[in-house]
Amino acid sequence: MRSRVATLTAMTALALALSASPALAGTPAEHQLAIPANTMPAFACGARTLKIMSGTYDYVTRSSETTSGNWSMTGTITLNQVRAADQHHNVYRVVGSAHFGFTYNAQTGVVTGYDGPDGPAFSEGVTTFKFHFLGQDGGIAGSLNFIQHGSPNGSYFELSPGSCTWA
């Protein structure tokens, strides 16, 4: 569990770091396309450990800030022809996407997390991953279904009903 939270924190930090942009009201979406997918962490699916071998992902974010200091950011990660292999050299096609959103309310000043050690604070955040690992026959060999939510009132939850986690 502790490892999963550490990995999620790292993935969230990666997502936020990739989306760093000027805090301007109504900024257009920023597109980072064809990022090598083999930079993603490995996945543990029961007795199998799947390592991303090839493919890319697209990363799209949009952020905005109001004159009163509130800000929000949303982002999407979309996989493109991603392949993973297990320790027995079986190859899997990886399909799916991830979505996240963060907000900061300057009037309340409530902070539930930070975008890196020197980054801005956020008051509420949600992160969702939905990846399927497809075997050679096209059947689902495993899935990562992960939802994390932190609220300004201090409540936090995460759900992970899939058969895979971060290794």
C-alpha positions in Angstrom: 0.0 0.0 0.0 2.8 2.4 1.0 4.6 1.6 -2.3 1.4 2.3 -4.3 0.9 5.7 -2.6 4.5 6.6 -3.2 4.2 5.6 -6.9 0.9 7.5 -7.3 2.5 10.5 -5.7 5.4 10.2 -8.2 3.0 9.8 -11.1 1.0 12.9 -9.9 4.2 14.9 -9.5 5.2 13.8 -13.0 1.8 14.8 -14.4 2.0 18.2 -12.7 5.6 18.8 -13.7 4.8 18.0 -17.3 2.0 20.5 -17.2 3.9 23.4 -15.8 2.7 26.5 -17.7 2.3 30.3 -17.1 -0.5 30.9 -14.7 -2.6 33.1 -17.0 -6.4 33.3 -17.1 -7.8 31.2 -19.8 -4.6 29.6 -21.1 -5.1 27.4 -24.1 -4.6 23.7 -23.8 -0.9 22.6 -23.9 -0.1 19.5 -25.9 2.9 17.3 -25.4 2.7 14.6 -28.0 4.5 11.3 -28.5 6.3 11.1 -25.1 8.1 7.7 -24.9 5.9 5.4 -22.8 8.9 3.4 -21.5 9.4 6.1 -18.9 6.2 4.9 -17.1 6.6 2.6 -14.1 6.2 -1.1 -14.2 2.9 -2.8 -13.3 2.3 -5.8 -11.0 -0.5 -8.0 -12.3 -0.7 -11.0 -9.9 2.4 -13.1 -10.6 3.3 -11.1 -13.6 5.3 -7.9 -13.7 4.7 -5.9 -16.9 7.3 -3.4 -18.1 6.4 -0.9 -20.8 8.6 -1.6 -23.8 7.4 0.7 -26.6 4.8 3.2 -27.7 4.1 6.8 -26.7 1.6 8.8 -24.7 0.1 12.2 -25.3 -0.2 14.6 -22.5 -2.7 17.5 -22.7 -3.3 20.1 -19.9 -5.2 23.3 -19.4 -4.7 25.6 -16.5 -6.3 28.9 -15.5 -6.0 31.5 -12.7 -8.5 34.1 -11.6 -7.6 37.6 -10.5 -8.4 36.6 -6.9 -5.7 34.0 -7.0 -7.8 30.8 -7.5 -6.4 28.4 -10.0 -7.3 25.1 -11.6 -5.7 22.6 -13.9 -7.0 19.6 -15.8 -5.1 17.0 -17.8 -5.4 13.8 -19.8 -2.8 11.2 -20.7 -3.7 9.0 -23.7 -1.8 5.9 -24.7 -0.7 5.3 -28.3 0.4 1.8 -29.5 1.9 1.0 -26.1 3.3 -2.5 -25.6 4.4 -4.2 -22.3 6.2 -7.4 -21.7 6.2 -9.7 -18.6 9.2 -11.5 -17.2 8.4 -14.5 -19.5 8.6 -12.2 -22.6 4.9 -12.4 -23.2 3.8 -9.2 -25.0 0.7 -7.2 -24.1 -1.0 -4.3 -25.7 -1.8 -1.5 -23.2 -4.9 0.7 -23.8 -6.5 3.4 -21.8 -6.1 6.9 -20.4 -5.6 8.8 -17.2 -7.3 12.1 -16.1 -6.5 14.5 -13.3 -7.8 17.8 -12.0 -6.5 20.1 -9.3 -7.8 23.3 -7.9 -6.7 25.9 -5.3 -9.0 28.3 -3.5 -7.0 31.4 -2.5 -9.9 32.6 -0.3 -9.8 29.6 2.1 -6.1 28.9 1.8 -6.7 25.2 2.4 -3.9 23.1 1.1 -4.1 19.3 0.6 -1.0 18.8 -1.7 1.8 20.5 -3.6 3.1 20.4 -7.2 6.6 19.3 -6.3 8.8 20.7 -3.5 8.7 24.3 -4.8 5.4 24.2 -6.8 2.1 25.7 -6.1 -0.3 24.3 -3.5 -3.6 22.8 -4.4 -6.8 22.5 -2.3 -8.6 19.6 -4.1 -7.3 17.0 -6.4 -8.6 13.9 -8.3 -6.6 11.4 -10.3 -8.0 8.5 -12.4 -6.2 5.8 -14.2 -7.9 3.2 -16.4 -5.5 0.9 -18.3 -6.2 -2.5 -19.8 -3.5 -5.0 -20.5 -4.6 -7.1 -23.5 -3.0 -10.5 -24.3 -2.1 -11.9 -27.7 -5.7 -13.2 -28.1 -7.1 -9.8 -27.4 -8.5 -10.8 -24.0 -8.0 -8.7 -20.9 -5.0 -10.1 -19.1 -5.2 -7.4 -16.4 -6.4 -3.9 -15.6 -5.3 -0.9 -13.6 -8.4 1.0 -12.3 -7.3 3.6 -9.9 -9.1 6.6 -8.4 -7.6 9.0 -5.8 -9.4 12.0 -4.4 -8.4 14.6 -1.8 -10.8 17.2 -0.6 -10.4 20.6 1.1 -12.2 19.2 4.2 -9.3 16.8 4.7 -11.1 13.7 3.4 -9.0 11.4 1.2 -9.9 8.2 -0.5 -8.5 5.9 -3.1 -10.1 3.0 -5.0 -8.2 0.3 -6.9 -10.6 -2.4 -8.0 -8.4 -3.6 -10.9 -6.2 -6.7 -11.0 -3.0 -4.7 -11.5 -1.1 -2.1 -9.4 2.1 -0.1 -9.8 5.1 -2.4 -9.2 
